[in-house]
Amino acid sequence: VQRIVQDGAYPRIGTVIFDQGAVTTFLAHGQLDESHLDRSGEFLIILEDDDNRIIDLVTGESTIIADAAGAVGHSDCGEGFIVGEDNHRGACVRWDLTRPEGEPDILFRTWNMGHVSVRGGRCLLSDATHLSLVALDGSGVTPLLDHGMVGSGYDFQVQGSLDPSGQVATFLSNRTGRMEAY
């Protein structure tokens, strides 16, 4: 949810969940970046002020993972977990949302890792040069292909996505001189 203002960007002020006709609003506690719903629909993860607020939608319990304690960015969710970059550990990590007070599993070491897509029990990594599969058990990263994107800055970051089954990956690249979907 964003507030309509006269000038500038509309500030993000909250997240709305629709569930079987019921509407629940979660107001931002700070600077709201984005929100994710895990694949089970049980957990809402709100990224704000570089922290992760995890809300168990069944119990209503809320847990904060502070930035310094391992909050993730450039993230995506599976069923009961979130994968993303922990910039204090220098790693891509997997947090078990059923025990956010625990420690995350380190999947691989990285700085500025790019973006992830989690679907069908798989994790796709889009980094500066390649699309790769990340083993969710931490056993490794398997490069798939060089995406060929040319340019720098946010608009030139590849953000590959997996289909719901985790079997098909899609991405945009300007490798031919114009932006095309693959």
N, C-alpha and C positions, 0 to 999 in steps of 0.2 A: 504494500500500500504506500502510495506517495502523496504528499501534500501538494496541492496546486498553489503555486506562488506566481507573482507578477513577473519577476526577473530571475534568470538563472535556472539551474537544474532543480527539478522537483525533489525535495528531500524525502528519503525513504523513512517511513515512520512506523511500519509494522508489517506483520505477516498474517495472512488469513488462511485458515484451514476449513474446508468444506467436507463434512463427513455425514453421509446419509441424511442430508437436509439440514443438519446442524452447522452453524457457523461459529467458529472460535477465532478471536483476534488476539494476537500476541504483539503488544506494543514494544518498540525498540527500547532497549535500556541504554543505548549509546548510538554511535554512528553505524547504521545498518548497512552491511555490504550485500549479503545475499542470504537466502534460506534454502534448505534442502529437506526433503522428506525421504526417509529411508524406504527401501523397496517393500518392507512389510507394512508400512504405514503407521508403525508404532512410535517412531521417533522423529521429532522435528529438530533440525540443527540450524541455529541462527548464528551467522557470522557477523559479529559487531565489535568495533574497537579492537580488532585483531584477536579477539577471544572467540571461543565457540560456546554457545549456550545450547545444551542438549535438554530437550523436554520430552519426557516419557508421556505420550498422549493417552496412555491407558491409566496411569497412576497420577499424572499431573506433576510428578517430581521433576525438578529442574536442577541441572548440574552445570557449572561453569568450568571449562577448561581454558585457563588463562594462556595468553600468548607464550609467556615464559615457561609454562608447564607443558607445552606441546600442542597448542591449538593449530589446526591445519588450515591451509588455503589451497586454491586451485584444486578443489576437492569434488568428489562424487560419492554416492552411497550405494551400498549393496543392501542385502537384507540383514539388518542388525549391526551394520558396521559402516564406517566412513574411511575413505582413503584420501590422503592429501599430503602436501608438503609441510613438514615441521621445520621452520627456518631456524630454530634454536638447536635442534639435533643435527641439522644438515642431512635430512633423510626424508624419504617418502615413507609414511607410516600408515598402519591400519589400526584404527581405534574400534574396540568392541563397545558398542553403544549400550549393551546391557551392564557393563561395568566401567563407566567412564572415569571412575576414581582410580582405576588401575593404570598400568603402563601400556602404551601402544606397542604393537609389533613393528619392528623396522623391516621394511621390504627391500630397500636399497638406499645407499648413500647418494646424496645429490645436493646441489645448490641451484636454484632457479630451474626446477625440473620441467616446467611446462604444465600441461593439463592432463587430467585423467578422465576416463569414462568407464563406469562399472556397470556391466549388464551380463546376465546369464552366467554368473560365476567367474567372469573374466574381467581383467582390467587392461585397458588400452592407454598407453602413455603417448602423448604428442609432445616431443621436445623440440629443440631448435632445428634439428635436421631429420629426425626419424619418427616413424610410428613403431612402437614396440609393445609386446605383451608383457605384463608384469605378473609374476606368479604371486597369488594372494597369500601363499604360505611362506613367502620370503625366500624362496629357492632360486630366484634369479629374474633377469630381464632378457627377453628374446627379441632382438631387432627384426622387424618385418620388412620395412622398405624405407628408402630415402624419399621424403615427401616433396622435395624440390622447391619449397617456398623460397622466394627471393624477396629481400627487403628486411627492414628492422622496425621495431616498435610494436605496440600492441596490435595494430591492425594486420600485422603480418605473422602473428602467432597462429600456428595450426592448432585447431581444437577438434581432433578427430572424435567421432562418436561410434559406439557400438549399437547395433540393433538390439531389441529386447532379448533375443536368444544368445547374444554374445558371439554370434557366428559371422556377422558381416560388419565391416568397418567402413565409415564414410569420412571424407575430409575435403577441404578446399585447398587448392594450391594454384599459384600463378606460374608454375614451372614451364608452361608453354608461351608465356608472355601475357596471358590474360587469366583471370580468375575462373577456374573450372572446378566442378565437383567430381570426385573420384570415389 
